Amino acid sequence: MAIIEFPKDMKWGAATASYQVEGGAFEDGRGASIWDTFSRTPGKVLNGDNGDVACDTYHRYEEDIKLMKELGIDSYRFSVAWPRIFPNGRGEVNQPGVDFYHRFVDTLLENGIEPMCTLYHWDLPQALQDEGGWANRSTIDAFVEYSEFMFKEFQGKIKNWITLNEPWCVSFLSNFIGEHAPGNKDLQLATDISHHLMVAHGRSVKAFRTLKIDGQIGYAPNVTWKEPFSNKQEDIDACKREVGWFVEWFMDPVFKGSYPQFMVDWFESKGVKMNIQDGDLQDISQPIDFLGINYYTGNVARYKENSGLFDSEDLDMNYERTDIGWPIYPEGFYKVLTYITELYGQVPIYITENGACYNDEAENGRVKDQRRITYLQLHLAALKRSMDSGVNIKGYLTWSLMDNFEWAFGYSMRFGIVHVDFRTLVRTKKDSYYWYKQTLENGWFDLTY
Ligand SMILES: CCOCCOc1ccc(-c2cn(C[C@@H]3NC[C@@H](O)[C@H]3O)nn2)cc1
């Protein structure tokens, strides 16, 4: 029994992303994205699932916004499908696609819900990929053109902007590990892409400032935590490299104007060189208004020679795991948030994603997902602990509002507080929806896991 209470001005929300929920993949002029291509490539997505229909939010958004309204959230984080705006990635605008997002945003605002818009949540126009995608610096220019259009088009309606979601996933998961679109496995390519993404982020922020857009802008890296198994320096250093791959690699350039030398040196030892052009780091280090943080899991790790990219190995500490297999590690949430604050000061932070995968099904109109409630309790308690330790948390948005297309896992992995039957598209509020609603109403919860 312990009451965990949050500041009255803290923002509460929920998050989704275009390719994962919209559907309408070929409607009203939308162009193909790399995920339409990837999901149609045999063996890339479990069960051959794709985002053609997804949750059909493209047609059912009014129903979804009713669910948000009843939930009582302040803010809803969604992403715009770039190929719905620019079917070829640049140039000609697809007006019906623009009109959809106006209807969507207007309905959010009519219901007193603040839109938090992610410009890039992985659905790159295939036409740009055909020219090399993020490996080609011309895609940076296309992203700036897309950003400028969106800033001007939705000025006054959207006041919270996120340039990129999880640049680590877009670069390393998608182009070195190869699990996500476009599925390359090349460390030099992935490192070049990570840099081009950050230049695109910085130049988008510059455009936001130049256009004098009313509102705030940031980006949303995903992070993890690796706790050294011992106080041996080799274990500490191995964990620093693992965490640095997510934290310092994507945050030092923004907050310090340079890449972390210990990571640059490590990549060079793997034969990777940095391809940085004059002015790139000045662009990347444009001041931002907030940092989005996505956290799901962490672990205990130690040095292991020639193991993985960083001479490290995770240990099986017998932590409980969610249904996607990720260890439940709320301590890591506290550790990585306090670490970020130690490195960069009290940067305003929104938790732009945190949630659990549990594949509970609906029975008689109810979904008993107590395990998700427990995960949320543990992580919100860790969040409050970080706030009491000086971390400048401005808001928390759970991933996700509803079950959706979980990338390479397709529809097999459920992160929603609302269940979706993907045969009928019927939405069912889970027990966690009601728990989250009560928590937002109170501004506190009783830690009773
Ligand atoms: C080092 C080896 O690693 C192998 C796998 O490595 C990862 C890391 C991270 C993820 C991951 C997935 N998600 C959930 C999504 N966030 C955005 C939203 O679209 C959610 O669907 N976050 N992180 C997957 C795999």
The ligand as an SDF file (V2000), in Angstrom:
LIG
                    3D

 25 27  0  0  0  0  0  0  0  0999 V2000
   20.1990   -5.2040  -29.5890 C   0  0  0  0  0  0  0  0  0  0  0  0
   19.3420   -6.2620  -30.2390 C   0  0  0  0  0  0  0  0  0  0  0  0
   18.0030   -5.7890  -30.3450 O   0  0  0  0  0  0  0  0  0  0  0  0
   17.1070   -6.6450  -31.0290 C   0  0  0  0  0  0  0  0  0  0  0  0
   15.7200   -6.0790  -31.0230 C   0  0  0  0  0  0  0  0  0  0  0  0
   15.7650   -4.7030  -30.6210 O   0  0  0  0  0  0  0  0  0  0  0  0
   14.6040   -3.9950  -30.4870 C   0  0  0  0  0  0  0  0  0  0  0  0
   14.6850   -2.8320  -29.7620 C   0  0  0  0  0  0  0  0  0  0  0  0
   13.5690   -2.0630  -29.5940 C   0  0  0  0  0  0  0  0  0  0  0  0
   12.3650   -2.4710  -30.1380 C   0  0  0  0  0  0  0  0  0  0  0  0
   11.1960   -1.6400  -29.8950 C   0  0  0  0  0  0  0  0  0  0  0  0
    9.8990   -1.8930  -30.2430 C   0  0  0  0  0  0  0  0  0  0  0  0
    9.2010   -0.8840  -29.7030 N   0  0  0  0  0  0  0  0  0  0  0  0
    7.7560   -0.6940  -29.6880 C   0  0  0  0  0  0  0  0  0  0  0  0
    7.4770    0.3630  -30.7360 C   0  0  0  0  0  0  0  0  0  0  0  0
    8.0510    1.6700  -30.3640 N   0  0  0  0  0  0  0  0  0  0  0  0
    7.4500    2.5470  -31.3370 C   0  0  0  0  0  0  0  0  0  0  0  0
    6.0630    2.0310  -31.5450 C   0  0  0  0  0  0  0  0  0  0  0  0
    5.8480    1.9380  -32.9240 O   0  0  0  0  0  0  0  0  0  0  0  0
    6.0240    0.6470  -30.9000 C   0  0  0  0  0  0  0  0  0  0  0  0
    5.3880   -0.2860  -31.7480 O   0  0  0  0  0  0  0  0  0  0  0  0
   10.0240   -0.0340  -29.1140 N   0  0  0  0  0  0  0  0  0  0  0  0
   11.2450   -0.5030  -29.1950 N   0  0  0  0  0  0  0  0  0  0  0  0
   12.2810   -3.6420  -30.8720 C   0  0  0  0  0  0  0  0  0  0  0  0
   13.4040   -4.4260  -31.0430 C   0  0  0  0  0  0  0  0  0  0  0  0
  1  2  1  0
  2  3  1  0
  3  4  1  0
  4  5  1  0
  5  6  1  0
  6  7  1  0
  7  8  1  0
  7 25  2  0
  8  9  2  0
  9 10  1  0
 10 11  1  0
 10 24  2  0
 11 12  2  0
 11 23  1  0
 12 13  1  0
 13 14  1  0
 13 22  1  0
 14 15  1  0
 15 16  1  0
 15 20  1  0
 16 17  1  0
 17 18  1  0
 18 19  1  0
 18 20  1  0
 20 21  1  0
 22 23  2  0
 24 25  1  0
M  END
$$$$
